């Protein structure tokens, strides 16, 4: 446990944020501490939202007069749960497919790599925008559950190639080890080798894969929010003060997830920058925590330890490859 102090602390912070967001209806104001106008003693309007940060609104308010802190806390569960779900499904499907390619269909590996090589030069954001435009880009009558399911499928699809290729590379390296070669010589089936020898090592790497995919998912969700593609769809009520009576409502987030808060407040960036900086601060906090967890897991897998001066060095224990001491097995001549 001492090797994963940062991981435990970071995971605890994320879990507390998630619990606080899920339990919001029990303690949070239903109107998000809404404030419409400020009037003087004579009833004259002297201020209207968005209001800047103050004692009553530490992070200011949105253009609709809702407190940004309560909006951020309420929408945290939608951002975090969606990101964790997408990352988990990417690793799960990509891992299974990569294991299948390495063991049962190695002749397809080169075709798979060549096919998805082109996608390395095409931004994932562009593909996501093209795929989400028919279902999120306008005010339609698609049920929220169906809309969110389609969005999750699209986000999972964008990360499966990366997870698959990483699994293929690790599986190919594991197949070269002596203990796997010995199992083949003794007549073990591919299913037995995959279940008893490969999966334990791949599962240990899957945690790192998931953290990497979580960072990727948070990044693309934030970018989609800037372009107006919000998780859960658009709010028909629009945004106070920006809507044209003769035109469609201004895109506003329905679930108040963080990317949607950035997107709906982007027009106010010059007039009310706190409406954008507040959700960006939420993303920044989560990304810093997840990146800290990722670095610690990488260091433990590679057998590195960080000194008190911040430098990395090899641990004093025996060098490991895929988590197994090299001197545990004796090399043999296959011929």
C-alpha positions in Angstrom: 0.0 0.0 0.0 2.9 2.4 0.7 3.7 2.3 -3.0 0.3 3.6 -3.9 -0.2 6.5 -1.5 -1.0 9.0 -4.2 -3.4 6.6 -5.9 -5.3 6.0 -2.7 -5.5 9.7 -1.9 -6.5 10.7 -5.4 -9.1 8.0 -5.7 -10.5 9.0 -2.3 -10.9 12.6 -3.4 -12.6 11.6 -6.6 -14.9 9.3 -4.7 -15.8 12.1 -2.2 -16.6 14.5 -5.1 -18.8 11.8 -6.7 -20.6 11.1 -3.5 -21.2 14.7 -2.8 -22.7 15.2 -6.3 -24.9 12.1 -6.0 -26.2 13.2 -2.6 -26.8 16.8 -3.8 -30.7 16.5 -3.7 -30.4 15.8 0.1 -28.7 19.1 1.0 -28.3 21.3 -2.0 -30.7 24.1 -3.0 -33.1 23.0 -5.8 -32.8 26.3 -7.6 -29.0 26.4 -7.2 -29.3 29.6 -5.1 -30.9 31.4 -8.0 -30.8 35.2 -8.1 -32.7 37.1 -10.8 -32.1 40.8 -10.3 -30.8 43.2 -7.7 -33.1 46.1 -6.8 -32.6 49.3 -4.8 -34.9 50.6 -2.2 -37.2 52.2 -4.8 -37.6 48.9 -6.8 -35.3 49.9 -9.6 -33.2 47.1 -11.1 -29.5 47.9 -10.5 -28.0 44.5 -11.5 -28.8 41.4 -13.4 -27.0 38.1 -13.9 -24.4 37.0 -14.5 -23.1 38.2 -11.2 -19.4 38.2 -10.4 -17.9 36.2 -7.5 -18.9 37.5 -4.1 -19.5 36.5 -0.5 -22.9 35.0 -1.4 -21.7 33.5 -4.6 -18.0 32.5 -4.3 -17.7 31.4 -7.9 -20.3 33.9 -9.3 -23.5 33.0 -11.1 -24.4 31.9 -14.6 -26.4 34.1 -17.0 -29.5 32.4 -15.7 -28.6 33.6 -12.2 -27.7 30.1 -10.8 -24.7 29.8 -8.5 -21.7 28.3 -10.3 -20.5 26.3 -7.4 -23.8 24.4 -6.9 -24.0 23.9 -10.7 -20.4 22.5 -10.7 -21.2 20.2 -7.7 -24.5 19.0 -9.2 -23.1 18.2 -12.6 -19.9 16.4 -11.3 -21.7 13.0 -11.2 -22.6 13.1 -14.9 -19.1 14.0 -16.0 -17.3 11.5 -13.7 -19.7 8.6 -14.2 -19.7 9.0 -18.0 -15.9 9.3 -18.1 -15.3 6.2 -15.9 -17.9 4.2 -17.9 -16.4 5.1 -21.2 -12.8 4.3 -20.0 -13.9 1.0 -18.5 -15.7 -0.1 -21.7 -12.8 0.9 -23.9 -10.4 -1.2 -21.8 -12.8 -4.1 -21.6 -13.6 -4.4 -25.3 -10.2 -3.3 -26.5 -8.5 -5.9 -24.2 -10.7 -8.8 -25.3 -10.3 -7.9 -29.0 -6.6 -7.4 -28.7 -6.2 -10.8 -26.9 -8.2 -12.4 -29.7 -6.1 -10.9 -32.4 -2.8 -12.0 -30.8 -3.8 -15.6 -30.1 -6.4 -16.6 -32.6 -6.1 -14.2 -35.5 -2.5 -13.0 -35.8 -2.9 -12.6 -39.5 -5.4 -9.8 -38.9 -3.0 -7.7 -36.8 -1.2 -6.0 -39.6 -4.5 -5.2 -41.4 -6.0 -3.8 -38.2 -2.9 -1.6 -37.5 -2.8 -0.4 -41.1 -6.5 0.4 -41.1 -6.4 2.5 -37.9 -3.1 4.1 -38.8 -5.0 6.7 -40.8 -7.0 7.7 -37.7 -3.8 8.8 -36.0 -3.7 11.7 -38.4 -7.4 12.6 -38.0 -8.3 14.3 -34.7 -10.7 12.2 -32.6 -12.7 15.4 -31.9 -13.5 15.7 -35.6 -14.8 12.1 -35.8 -16.8 12.6 -32.6 -18.4 15.8 -34.0 -19.4 14.1 -37.2 -20.9 11.1 -35.4 -22.7 13.2 -32.8 -24.1 15.9 -35.1 -27.2 14.0 -36.1 -28.3 13.3 -32.5 -27.0 16.3 -30.5 -26.7 19.2 -32.9 -30.3 20.2 -32.8 -33.4 20.2 -30.6 -35.0 16.9 -31.2 -37.3 14.5 -29.4 -34.8 11.7 -28.8 -35.2 10.3 -25.2 -32.4 11.3 -22.8 -31.6 7.6 -22.1 -31.2 6.8 -25.8 -29.2 10.0 -26.4 -26.8 9.3 -23.6 -26.4 5.6 -24.7 -25.5 6.8 -28.3 -23.0 9.3 -27.0 -21.3 6.7 -24.8 -21.1 4.2 -27.7 -19.5 6.9 -29.9 -17.0 7.8 -27.2 -16.2 4.1 -26.6 -15.7 3.5 -30.3 -13.1 6.3 -30.5 -10.9 4.7 -27.9 -11.1 1.0 -28.8 -8.4 1.0 -31.4 -5.8 2.5 -29.0 -6.8 0.0 -26.2 -6.7 -2.9 -28.7 -3.2 -2.0 -30.1 -1.8 -1.6 -26.6 -3.2 -5.0 -25.6 -1.8 -6.6 -28.8 1.7 -5.2 -28.0 1.7 -6.5 -24.4 0.3 -9.9 -25.4 3.0 -10.3 -28.1 5.7 -9.6 -25.6 4.2 -12.0 -23.1 4.0 -14.7 -25.8 7.8 -14.5 -26.1 8.5 -15.2 -22.4 9.9 -18.6 -21.3 6.9 -19.7 -19.1 4.4 -19.2 -21.9 6.7 -21.0 -24.4 7.0 -23.8 -21.9 3.2 -24.1 -21.7 3.0 -24.3 -25.5 5.6 -27.1 -25.5 3.7 -29.1 -22.9 0.5 -28.9 -25.0 -1.5 -26.2 -23.3 -4.3 -24.8 -25.3 -4.5 -21.1 -26.2 -7.6 -20.7 -24.0 -5.7 -22.1 -21.0 -2.7 -19.9 -21.6 -4.9 -16.8 -22.1 -6.9 -17.6 -18.9 -4.2 -18.7 -16.5 -1.0 -17.0 -17.8 -1.9 -13.9 -19.9 -4.9 -12.5 -18.2 -3.3 -11.9 -14.8 -0.6 -9.7 -16.4 -3.0 -8.0 -18.7 -5.3 -7.2 -15.8 -2.5 -5.6 -13.9 -1.9 -3.3 -16.9 -5.6 -2.7 -17.4 -5.6 -0.3 -14.5 -3.0 1.8 -16.2 -4.9 1.5 -19.5 -8.1 2.7 -17.8 -6.4 5.7 -16.2 -5.0 6.7 -19.6 -8.3 6.3 -21.3 -9.9 8.3 -18.5 -7.7 11.2 -19.3 -8.4 10.9 -23.0 -12.2 10.8 -22.4 -12.1 13.9 -20.1 -10.2 15.8 -22.8 -12.6 14.9 -25.7 -15.7 15.6 -23.5 -14.4 19.0 -22.7 -13.7 19.8 -26.3 -17.1 18.6 -27.4 -18.7 20.9 -24.9 -17.0 23.9 -26.5 -18.6 23.0 -29.8 -22.0 22.7 -28.2 -22.3 18.9 -28.0 -23.4 18.4 -24.4 -23.8 15.1 -22.6 -27.5 14.4 -22.2 -28.6 16.9 -24.9 -29.7 20.5 -25.0 -32.0 22.4 -22.7 -35.0 23.9 -24.6 -35.2 26.7 -22.1 -32.0 28.3 -23.5 -30.0 31.0 -21.7 -31.5 34.1 -20.3 -30.5 37.2 -22.2 -28.9 35.5 -25.3 -32.0 34.0 -27.0 -33.6 35.5 -30.1 -37.4 35.5 -29.8 -37.6 34.7 -33.5 -35.0 32.0 -33.5 -34.1 28.8 -31.7 -32.9 28.8 -28.1 -29.3 29.2 -27.4 -27.6 25.8 -26.7 -27.7 25.1 -22.9 -26.8 22.0 -21.0 -29.6 19.9 -19.7 -27.6 17.9 -17.2 -25.2 20.7 -16.1 -22.2 18.5 -16.7 -19.0 20.4 -16.7 -18.3 20.4 -20.5 -21.8 21.7 -21.1 -21.2 24.5 -18.5 -18.1 25.5 -20.5 -20.0 25.4 -23.8 -23.0 27.4 -22.7 -20.9 30.0 -21.0 -18.4 30.4 -23.8 -20.2 33.4 -25.3 -19.9 35.1 -21.9 -16.1 34.5 -21.7 -15.3 38.2 -22.1 -18.1 39.6 -20.0 -18.2 36.9 -17.3 -15.1 34.7 -17.5 -16.0 33.0 -14.2 -18.8 31.1 -16.0 -16.1 29.3 -18.0 -13.2 29.2 -15.5 -15.3 27.5 -12.8 -16.0 24.3 -14.8 -12.5 24.5 -16.3 -11.2 24.5 -12.7 -13.2 21.3 -12.0 -11.7 19.6 -15.1 -8.2 20.8 -14.1 -8.6 19.3 -10.6 -9.8 15.9 -11.9 -7.1 15.8 -14.6 -4.3 16.6 -12.2 -5.5 13.9 -9.8 -5.9 11.3 -12.6 -2.5 12.2 -14.0 -0.9 11.8 -10.6 -2.4 8.3 -10.3 -1.2 7.4 -13.8 2.4 8.4 -13.1 2.5 6.5 -9.8 1.2 3.3 -11.5 3.7 3.7 -14.3 6.6 4.0 -11.9 5.5 0.9 -9.9 5.1 -1.1 -13.1 8.5 0.0 -14.4 10.1 -0.7 -11.0 11.0 3.0 -10.4 10.9 4.8 -7.2 11.0 8.6 -6.6 13.6 10.0 -4.2 13.0 12.9 -1.9 14.7 15.1 -4.4 12.2 14.2 -7.1 14.5 11.9 -9.1 13.6 8.4 -10.2 15.8 5.4 -9.8 15.5 1.6 -10.1 14.2 -0.1 -7.0 16.7 -2.3 -5.1 14.7 -5.4 -5.7 15.3 -7.7 -8.6 14.4 -6.4 -12.0 11.0 -7.5 -13.1 9.4 -8.1 -16.5 5.6 -7.9 -16.6 5.6 -8.2 -12.9 7.5 -11.5 -12.6 11.2 -11.7 -11.5 13.4 -12.8 -14.4 15.2 -15.4 -12.3 12.0 -17.2 -11.5 12.1 -19.2 -14.8 14.9 -21.0 -16.5 15.4 -20.3 -20.2 15.2 -23.4 -22.5 16.0 -24.2 -26.0 12.7 -24.7 -27.9 14.5 -26.7 -30.6 
